[in-house]
Amino acid sequence: MGMAAGPLLWLAAALGPAAAAGRYSPDWGSLDARPLPAWFDRAKVGVFVHWGVFSVPAWGSEWFWWHWRGEHRADYERFVRQRYPPRTDYADFAPHFTAHDFQPRRWARLFQRAGARYVVLTTKHHEGFTNWGSPVSWNWNSVDTGPHRDLVGELGQALRESNIRYGLYHSLLEWFNPLYIADKESGFKTQNFVLKKTMPELYDLVLKYKPDLIWSDGDWEAPDSYWNSTSFLAWLYNDSPVKDTVVVNDRWCNNCSCHHGGYYNCADKYKPGSLPAHKWEMCSSIDKLSWGYRSNMHIDELMDEASIIEELVKTVSFGGNYLLNVGPTKEGVIPPIFEERLLALGRWLDTNGEAIYESKPWRVQVEDTGTVWYTSKGPVVYAIFLVWPQDNVLQLSSPTPSPATQISAAAAGALPARVKVVEVGPRDGLQNEQSIVPTAVKIGLIDMLSHTGLPVIEATSFVSPRWVPQMADHTEVMQGIKKLPGVSYPVLTPNLKGFQAAFLEQGIAPLGN
């Protein structure tokens, strides 16, 4: 059945739940068996925030320090030479990370309007600077220098006041920490960095801020035996203050991604292409070239509204969560272009969020056309149309309607002036209620469309017009429609003299109107 109703339709189908419990031992077999807390799958939409000392040079990407001092890239060395005094070091950027204009409640309101159900903040990126007063990061944290503020704590309080879940991003490694460099040179046979820096910070974050989510990163160079990942996760799941609610990702060792942990990230901007067996999340960024703020970004390097919505829909249809990133400035301002994109996403979710939040994948995730994607919720199936066909005919081949099927629609943005409801085959010429869309369903759909403000609603059929039952069906449809003033309801029926199409009208609407 093809239906031109709006970007979103919901029809009838079904799906179900799961549960378990226990004490966890520090091995992946036990840890991986922990059921994912249900809130995460229900949430579906989150906002990622990359913010740190890298927001001061604000050039290239959040990997600025590594490209400059680790790889000695000529373009980064030239940038520093031209913009900063001789002998400038990365630590010299920290006092300029002021967060003067950081208003956590304003951020929380923006994220709420964007439709985010959770927010993840970088507490510490690979540069090692912490956005809270880490007890093991002396003079390289946001309380001792720069803002002189607990950025992690302030945002967490504002988000919880707005009923938004709070996630903490934390990098296991630090590029230039001498303890990490020494451990790396030993082939990770020593663990001074882990015991004196990484693990104390992770425990401090959990005990101090009680996060809903820990977004681990920086795992790729060493095994879990070096990071002590399994011991930390066993404590987190068994004895921490968030043991029943906390969610973690899969970046805990150099072979963990897509194999171990809570839900899977697998890779940045991961797109599985089909329905994975395990819960997953796609992290994406409005700035396609960077996660941190760049002063040198251009409009064509940013995702537009349609691209963001397309990524969201495809991700959720395949059972994933969508985490969309913004990079604030060193002053704590989310650039207006990022705000605009977030608010556009929020407006779309205001209309279509029922098909996203708390949804489950359906038995079919996408039509063969690649432009219609499905989600489901209990007995309801949602068909989300990413592209409006030029002929105004929206065609669904996967749902099988029955006399009990109910159809309704939501639309984000303007609908065209005319919508055509088309019944497609099978061409047996008979009004077979089992295989062709029942008359009652068509009447219900047309009635629903009448209330969308469309001036012309047209019903037609591809079934052979030579059969009397098809003519009778047209008559039943016309008699059953609850006509509204100002709406034209032409019905395409057979002209028995030569089988040419002609309009029979209830009201006056000339052919081609």
For each residue, the residues with C-beta under 8 A, 3 or more apart:
1: 395 396 399 401 422 423 424 437
2: 393 394 395 396 421 422 423 424
3: 9 394 395 396 407 421 422 445
4: 389 392 393 394 416 419 420 421 422
5: 9 394 407 409 411 419 421 445 448 449 452
6: 9 385 409 410 411 415 452
7: 352 384 385 386 388 410 411 412 413
8: 351 352 355 382 383 384 385 409 410 411 412
9: 3 5 6 382 383 385 394 396 407 408 409
10: 354 355 380 381 382 383 407 408 409
11: 380 381 383 396 399 401 405 406 407
12: 379 380 381 399 401 402 404 405 406
13: 362 363 376 379 380 381 399
14: 376 378 379
15: 360 362 376 377 378
16:
17:
18: 35
19: 35
20: 33 34 35
21: 35
22: 33
23: 238
24: 30 31 33 34 233 234 237 238
25: 30 31 234
26: 30 31 230 231 233 234
27: 30 31 230
28: 31 32 224 230 260
29: 32 33
30: 24 25 26 27 33 34 234
31: 24 25 26 27 28 34 230 233 234 237 260 261
32: 28 29 260 261
33: 20 22 24 29 30
34: 20 24 30 31 237 262
35: 18 19 20 21
36: 40 41 247 262 263 279
37: 40 244 245 246 247
38: 41 42
39: 42 43 165 212 245 247
40: 36 37 43 118 213 247 262 263 279 321
41: 36 38 44 279 321
42: 38 39 117 357 358
43: 39 40 46 117 118 165 321 357
44: 41 117 316 321 322 356 357 358 359
45: 114 115 116 117 118 312 321 322 324 345 349 356 357
46: 43 116 117 118 119 120 167 281 321 322 323 324
47: 111 114 116 118 119 120 323 324 325 326 342
48: 119 120 169 283 285 291 323 324 325 326
49: 107 119 120 121 122 155 325 326 327 328
50: 54 62 122 125 169 285 291 292 293 325 326 327
51: 55 121 122 131 151 292 293 327 328 332
52: 55 62 97 122 124 125 127 129 131 292
53: 56 90 93 94 97 127 129 146
54: 50 57 58 61 62 63 64 65 125 127 292
55: 51 52 58 97 292 293 327 328 329 330
56: 53 93 94 96 97 330
57: 54 60 64 79 80 83 93
58: 54 55 292 293 294 295 296 329 330
59: 64 76 79 294 295 296
60: 57 63 64 67 75 76 79 290 294 296
61: 54 64 67 289 290 291 292 294
62: 50 52 54 125 290 291 292 327
63: 54 60 66 67 126
64: 54 57 59 60 61 67 68 76 292
65: 54 68 69 70 90 126 127 175 176
66: 63 69 70 71 126 175
67: 60 61 63 64 70 71 73 76
68: 64 65 71 72 73 76 77 79 80 90
69: 65 66 72 90 176
70: 65 66 67 175 176
71: 66 67 68 76
72: 68 69 76 77
73: 67 68 76 77
74: 77 78
75: 60 78 79
76: 59 60 64 67 68 71 72 73 79 80
77: 68 72 73 74 80 81
78: 74 75 81 82
79: 57 59 60 68 75 76 82 83
80: 57 68 76 77 83 84 88
81: 77 78 84
82: 78 79
83: 57 79 80
84: 80 81 88 92
85: 88
86:
87:
88: 80 84 85 92
89: 92
90: 53 65 68 69 93 127
91: 94 140
92: 84 88 89 95
93: 53 56 57 90 96 97
94: 53 56 91 97 129 140 145 146
95: 92 98 145 146
96: 56 93 146 330
97: 52 53 55 56 93 94 129 142 145 146 147 330
98: 95 146 147 330 331 332
99: 102 142 146 147 149 151 330 331 332
100: 147 331 332
101: 329 331 332 333
102: 99 107 147 149 151 154 328 331 332 333
103: 106 107 332
104: 107 108 154 155 157 158 159
105: 108 109 158 161 162
106: 103 109 110
107: 49 102 103 104 110 111 155 158 334
108: 104 105 111 112 119 155 158 159 161 162 164
109: 105 106 112 113 162
110: 106 107 113 114 334 339 342 343
111: 47 107 108 114 116 119 159 162 164 342
112: 108 109 115 116 162 164
113: 109 110 342 343 346
114: 45 47 110 111 324 342 343 345 346 349
115: 45 112 345 346 348 349 350 353
116: 45 46 47 111 112 119 164
117: 42 43 44 45 46 164 165 357
118: 40 43 45 46 47 164 165 166 167 212 213
119: 46 47 48 49 108 111 116 155 159 164 165 166 167
120: 46 47 48 49 167 168 169 213 215 323
121: 49 51 131 151 152 155 166 167 168 169
122: 49 50 51 52 125 131 169
123: 130 131 132 152 168 169 170 205
124: 52 128 129 130 131 134 137 169 170 171 174 201
125: 50 52 54 62 122 128 129 169 171
126: 63 65 66 171 173 174 175 217 218
127: 52 53 54 65 90 174 175
128: 124 125 137 140 171 174 175 176 177
129: 52 53 94 97 124 125 137 140 141 142
130: 123 124 133 134 137 140 141 142 201
131: 51 52 121 122 123 124 141 142 151 152
132: 123 141 142 143 150 151 152 153 205 208 209
133: 130 141 142 143 144 150
134: 124 130 137 141 201 204
135: 200 204
136: 196 197 200 201 204
137: 124 128 129 130 134 140 141 197 201
138: 141 144
139: 144 145
140: 91 94 128 129 130 137 144 145
141: 129 130 131 132 133 134 137 138 144 145
142: 97 99 129 130 131 132 133 145 146 147 148 149 150 151
143: 132 133 148 149 150
144: 133 138 139 140 141 148
145: 94 95 97 139 140 141 142 148
146: 53 94 95 96 97 98 99 142
147: 97 98 99 100 102 142 151 332
148: 142 143 144 145
149: 99 102 142 143 154
150: 132 133 142 143 153 154
151: 51 99 102 121 131 132 142 147 154 155
152: 121 123 131 132 155 156 168 205 209
153: 132 150 156 157 208 209
154: 102 104 149 150 151 157 158
155: 49 104 107 108 119 121 151 152 158 159 166
156: 152 153 159 160 166 209 211
157: 104 153 154 160 161
158: 104 105 107 108 154 155 161 162
159: 104 108 111 119 155 156 162 164 165 166
160: 156 157 163 164 166
161: 105 108 157 158
162: 105 108 109 111 112 158 159
163: 160
164: 108 111 112 116 117 118 119 159 160
165: 39 43 117 118 119 159 212 213
166: 118 119 121 155 156 159 160 209 211 212 213
167: 46 118 119 120 121 211 212 213 214 215 247
168: 120 121 123 152 205 209 211 213 214 215
169: 48 50 120 121 122 123 124 125 215 217
170: 123 124 201 202 205 214 215 216 217
171: 124 125 126 128 174 217 218
172: 198 216 217 218 219 227 251 252
173: 126 180 198 218 219 221 222
174: 124 126 127 128 171 177 180 193 197 218
175: 65 66 70 126 127 128 180
176: 65 69 70 128 181
177: 128 174 180 181 193 197
178: 181 182
179: 182 183 192 193 196 197
180: 173 174 175 177 183 184 193 197
181: 176 177 178 184 185
182: 178 179 185 186 190 192 193
183: 179 180 186 188 190 191 192 193 194 222 226
184: 180 181 187 188 221 222
185: 181 182
186: 182 183 189 190
187: 184
188: 183 184 191 221 222 223 226
189: 186
190: 182 183 186
191: 183 188 194 195 226 228
192: 179 182 183 195 196
193: 174 177 179 180 182 183 196 197 198
194: 183 191 197 198 199 226 227 228
195: 191 192 199 200 228
196: 136 179 192 193 200
197: 136 137 174 177 179 180 193 194 200 201
198: 172 173 193 194 201 202 227
199: 194 195 202 203 228 232
200: 135 136 195 196 197 203 204
201: 124 130 134 136 137 170 197 198 204 205
202: 170 198 199 205 206 214 232
203: 199 200 206 207 232 235
204: 134 135 136 200 201 207 208
205: 123 132 152 168 170 201 202 208 209 211 214
206: 202 203 209 210 211 214 236 240 241 242 246
207: 203 204 210 240 241
208: 132 153 204 205
209: 132 152 153 156 166 168 205 206
210: 206 207 241 242
211: 156 166 167 168 205 206 214 242 246
212: 39 118 165 166 167 242 245 246 247
213: 40 118 120 165 166 167 168 246 247 248 249
214: 167 168 170 202 205 206 211 236 246 247 248 249
215: 120 167 168 169 170 248 249 251
216: 170 172 219 229 248 249 251 252 261
217: 126 169 170 171 172 251
218: 126 171 172 173 174 251
219: 172 173 216 222 227 229 251 252 253 254 256 257
220: 251 254 257
221: 173 184 188 254
222: 173 183 184 188 219 226 227 253 254
223: 188 226 227 253 254 255
224: 28 227 228 229 230 252 253 256 260
225: 228
226: 183 188 191 194 222 223 253
227: 172 194 198 219 222 223 224 252 253
228: 191 194 195 199 224 225 231 232
229: 216 219 224 232 233 252 253 256
230: 26 27 28 31 224 233 234 252
231: 26 228 234 235
232: 199 202 203 228 229 235 236
233: 24 26 31 229 230 236 237 248 252 261
234: 24 25 26 30 31 230 231 237 238
235: 203 231 232 238 239 240
236: 206 214 232 233 240 242 243 246 248
237: 24 31 34 233 234 240 243 246
238: 23 24 234 235 243
239: 235 243
240: 206 207 235 236 237 243 246
241: 206 207 210
242: 206 210 211 212 236 245 246
243: 236 237 238 239 240 246
244: 37
245: 37 39 212 242
246: 37 206 211 212 213 214 236 237 240 242 243
247: 36 37 39 40 167 212 213 214 262 263
248: 213 214 215 216 233 236 252 261 262 263
249: 213 214 215 216 261 262 263 264 265 281
250: 256 257 258 259 260 261 262 263 264 265 266
251: 172 215 216 217 218 219 220 256 257 261 265
252: 172 216 219 224 227 229 230 233 248 256 260 261
253: 219 222 223 224 226 227 229 256 260
254: 219 220 221 222 223
255: 223 259
256: 219 224 229 250 251 252 253 259 260 261
257: 219 220 250 251 264 265 266 267
258: 250 264 265 266 267
259: 250 255 256 264
260: 28 31 32 224 250 252 253 256
261: 31 32 216 233 248 249 250 251 252 256 264
262: 34 36 40 247 248 249 250 279
263: 36 40 247 248 249 250 278 279 280 281 321
264: 249 250 257 258 259 261 270 276 278 279 280 281
265: 249 250 251 257 258 268 270 280 281 283
266: 250 257 258 270 272 280
267: 257 258 270
268: 265 283
269: 282 283 284 285
270: 264 265 266 267 280 282 283
271: 282 314 315
272: 266 275 276 280 318 320
273:
274: 318 365
275: 272 318 319 361 365
276: 264 272 280 318 319 320
277:
278: 263 264
279: 36 40 41 262 263 264 319 320 321
280: 263 264 265 266 270 272 276 319 320 321
281: 46 249 263 264 265 320 321 322 323
282: 269 270 271 311 315 320 321 322 323
283: 48 265 268 269 270 323 325
284: 269 303 308 311 322 323 324 325
285: 48 50 269 288 290 291 303 324 325 326 327
286: 302 303 308 324 325 326 337 338 341
287: 290 291 293 294 297 301 302 325 327 338
288: 285 301 302 303
289: 61 294 297 301
290: 60 61 62 285 287 293 294 297 327
291: 48 50 61 62 285 287 325 327
292: 50 51 52 54 55 58 61 62 64 327
293: 50 51 55 58 287 290 327 328 329 330 335
294: 58 59 60 61 287 289 290 297 327
295: 58 59
296: 58 59 60
297: 287 289 290 294 301 302
298: 301 302
299: 302 337
300:
301: 287 288 289 297 298
302: 286 287 288 297 298 299 337 341
303: 284 285 286 288 307 308 311 341
304: 307 308 341
305: 308 309 341 344 345 348
306: 309 310
307: 303 304 310 311
308: 284 286 303 304 305 311 312 324 341 344 345
309: 305 306 312 313 345 348 386
310: 306 307 313 314 386
311: 282 284 303 307 308 314 315 322
312: 45 308 309 315 316 322 324 345 356
313: 309 310 316 317 356 373 384 386
314: 271 310 311 317 318 366 373
315: 271 282 311 312 318 320 321 322
316: 44 312 313 319 320 321 322 356 359 375
317: 313 314 361 362 365 366 373 374 375 384
318: 272 274 275 276 314 315 361 365
319: 275 276 279 280 316 360 361
320: 272 276 279 280 281 282 315 316
321: 40 41 43 44 45 46 263 279 280 281 282 315 316
322: 44 45 46 281 282 284 311 312 315 316
323: 46 47 48 120 281 282 283 284
324: 45 46 47 48 114 284 285 286 308 312 342 345
325: 47 48 49 50 283 284 285 286 287 291
326: 47 48 49 50 285 286 334 335 338 342
327: 49 50 51 55 62 285 287 290 291 292 293 294 335 338
328: 49 51 55 102 293 332 333 334 335
329: 55 58 101 293 332 333 334 335
330: 55 56 58 96 97 98 99 293
331: 98 99 100 101 102
332: 51 98 99 100 101 102 103 147 328 329
333: 101 102 328 329
334: 107 110 326 328 329 338 339 342
335: 293 326 327 328 329 338 339
336: 339 340
337: 286 299 302 340 341
338: 286 287 326 327 334 335 341 342
339: 110 334 335 336 342 343
340: 336 337 343 344
341: 286 302 303 304 305 308 337 338 344 345
342: 47 110 111 113 114 324 326 334 338 339 345 346
343: 110 113 114 339 340 346 347
344: 305 308 340 341 347 348
345: 45 114 115 305 308 309 312 324 341 342 348 349
346: 113 114 115 342 343 349 350
347: 343 344 350 351 412
348: 115 305 309 344 345 351 352 412
349: 45 114 115 345 346 352 353 356 357
350: 115 346 347 353
351: 8 347 348 410 411 412
352: 7 8 348 349 355 356 384 410 412
353: 115 349 350 356 357
354: 10 357 377 382 410
355: 8 10 352 359 375 377 382 384
356: 44 45 312 313 316 349 352 353 359 375
357: 42 43 44 45 117 349 353 354
358: 42 44 377
359: 44 316 355 356 375 376 377 382
360: 15 319 375 376 377
361: 275 317 318 319 365 374 375 376
362: 13 15 317 365 374 375 376 381
363: 13
364: 367 374 398
365: 274 275 317 318 361 362 373 374
366: 314 317 370 372 373 374
367: 364 370 371 372 373 396 397 398
368: 397
369: 372 395
370: 366 367
371: 367 385 386 387
372: 366 367 369 383 384 385 386 394 396
373: 313 314 317 365 366 367 383 384 386
374: 317 361 362 364 365 366 381 382 383 384 398
375: 316 317 355 356 359 360 361 362 381 382 384
376: 13 14 15 359 360 361 362 380 381 382
377: 15 354 355 358 359 360 380 382
378: 14 15
379: 12 13 14
380: 10 11 12 13 376 377
381: 10 11 12 13 362 374 375 376 399
382: 8 9 10 354 355 359 374 375 376 377
383: 8 9 10 11 372 373 374 396 399
384: 7 8 313 317 352 355 372 373 374 375
385: 6 7 8 9 371 372 388 394
386: 7 309 310 313 371 372 373
387: 371
388: 7 385 392 394 416
389: 4 392 393 394 395
390:
391: 420
392: 4 388 389 416 418 419 420
393: 2 4 389 420 422
394: 2 3 4 5 9 372 385 388 389
395: 1 2 3 369 389 422 424
396: 1 2 3 9 11 367 372 383 399
397: 367 368
398: 364 367 374
399: 1 11 12 13 381 383 396
400:
401: 1 11 12 405 407 437 438 441
402: 12 405 438
403: 433 438 440 441
404: 12
405: 11 12 401 402 438 441
406: 11 12 444
407: 3 5 9 10 11 401 441 444 445 448
408: 9 10 448
409: 5 6 8 9 10 448 449 452
410: 6 7 8 351 352 354
411: 5 6 7 8 351 415 452
412: 7 8 347 348 351 352
413: 7
414:
415: 6 411 419 452 453 454
416: 4 388 392 419 454
417: 454 455 456
418: 392 454 455 456 457 458
419: 4 5 392 415 416 449 454 456 457 458
420: 4 391 392 393 458 459 460
421: 2 3 4 5 442 445 446 449 457 458 459 460
422: 1 2 3 4 393 395 460 461 462
423: 1 2 436 437 442 460 461 462 463
424: 1 2 395 462
425: 436 462 463
426: 432 435 436
427: 462 463 464
428: 432 435
429: 463 464 466 467 469 470
430: 467 469
431: 436 439 469 470 472 473
432: 426 428 435 436
433: 403 436 438
434:
435: 426 428 432
436: 423 425 426 431 432 433 463
437: 1 401 423 441 442
438: 401 402 403 405 433 441 442
439: 431 442 443 473 476 477 480
440: 403 443 444 480
441: 401 403 405 407 437 438 444 445
442: 421 423 437 438 439 445 446 459 477
443: 439 440 446 447 476 477 480 481
444: 406 407 440 441 447 448
445: 3 5 407 421 441 442 448 449
446: 421 442 443 449 450 457 459 477 481 489
447: 443 444 450 451 481 482
448: 5 407 408 409 444 445 451 452
449: 5 409 419 421 445 446 452 454 457
450: 446 447 454 457 481 482 483 484 487
451: 447 448 484
452: 5 6 409 411 415 448 449
453: 415
454: 415 416 417 418 419 449 450 457 487
455: 417 418 486 487 488
456: 417 418 419 487 488 490 509 513
457: 418 419 421 446 449 450 454 487 488 489
458: 418 419 420 421 489 490 491 492
459: 420 421 442 446 474 477 489 491 492
460: 420 421 422 423 491 492
461: 422 423 465 470 473 474 492
462: 422 423 424 425 427
463: 423 425 427 429 436 467 470
464: 427 429 467 470
465: 461 470 471 493 494 499
466: 429 494 499
467: 429 430 463 464 470 471
468: 471 472
469: 429 430 431 472 473
470: 429 431 461 463 464 465 467 473 474 494
471: 465 467 468 474 475 493 494
472: 431 468 469 475 476
473: 431 439 461 469 470 476 477
474: 459 461 470 471 477 478 491 493 504
475: 471 472 478 479
476: 439 443 472 473 479 480
477: 439 442 443 446 459 473 474 480 481 491
478: 474 475 481 489 491 504 506
479: 475 476
480: 439 440 443 476 477
481: 443 446 447 450 477 478 489 506
482: 447 450
483: 450 487 489 506 507
484: 450 451 487
485:
486: 455
487: 450 454 455 456 457 483 484
488: 455 456 457 505 507 508 509 513
489: 446 457 458 459 478 481 483 505 506 507 509
490: 456 458 503 504 505 509 511 513
491: 458 459 460 474 477 478 503 504 505
492: 458 459 460 461 501 502 503
493: 465 471 474 501 502 503 504
494: 465 466 470 471 499 501 502
495: 498 499 500 501 502
496: 499
497: 500
498: 495
499: 465 466 494 495 496
500: 495 497
501: 492 493 494 495
502: 492 493 494 495 511
503: 490 491 492 493 509 510 511
504: 474 478 490 491 493
505: 488 489 490 491 508 509
506: 478 481 483 489
507: 483 488 489
508: 488 505
509: 456 488 489 490 503 505 513
510: 503 513
511: 490 502 503
512:
513: 456 488 490 509 510
